Amino acid sequence: MAITLFANTADAAENKQVDTLRQARVMAEAGRYKDAVALLKTFEPQDRDEELATNLIAGKIYLALDRSASALEYYEKAFEQDIENFEAVIGAATASTKLGNFKQARQYLGMASDIAKGSSEPILINALISLRTGNVKDANALMLNLTKLQPDSPEVAVTNAKFLSQSGDNVAALRSLQVFVERNPSAAEPKDSLGD
C-alpha cells in the first residue's frame, strides 16, 4: 500500500511538472510573457528534455521582449543540449541578427538549413540580414526565388508576408496573403496570419 501511494504521489508530481511546462509554453505562445516567466520560476527541470524545453521557452520570451542578448543566451544553452534542435538554432540566428552579429547568425542559419531543409525561415532571416546590411536587391532576390520555387506553400506565403512587413510594406504583406488565400482557400496558416 505504501509503495503504491509513493508511486502515485511521484506520478502526480511528475504530471504537475509537465503541466507547468506546458502551461508556460502556451502562455508564451499567447504573448502572456509575465505569466509564463512566473511559471518557469516555479519549475525545476527534472531531466535534459525539460531543461531544453525551459531554455527554448525562455529564449522565445526574451526574443519577443526585445532582449536579444538574453534570448541568445537561452537559445545557445538549448543548442548545447541538442545541436539538431531547429528551434534552438533558428532562435539563436534570429537573436544574433537582432544584435547585429550577422556572421554568427549566418553560421546558425547554415545549421538550420541542414536541420530543416524545406524550411523557409532561414531564407527569411538571410533576407533580413541583407536588408540590414543595405543589400536590398539581394534580399528581394532571395524572397522572389523562394516564392517562385514554392508558389503553393503556405509556409512560404507567410514567410514572404513577414519579409514584406519587416521591410516596412505592411500593405503588400497583407495583399500577398490575401492573394495566396484566394488561390489556396484551404490553407490555414495564411488565413491565421490574416487574422493577426
Disulfide bonds with the S-S distance in Angstrom:
none
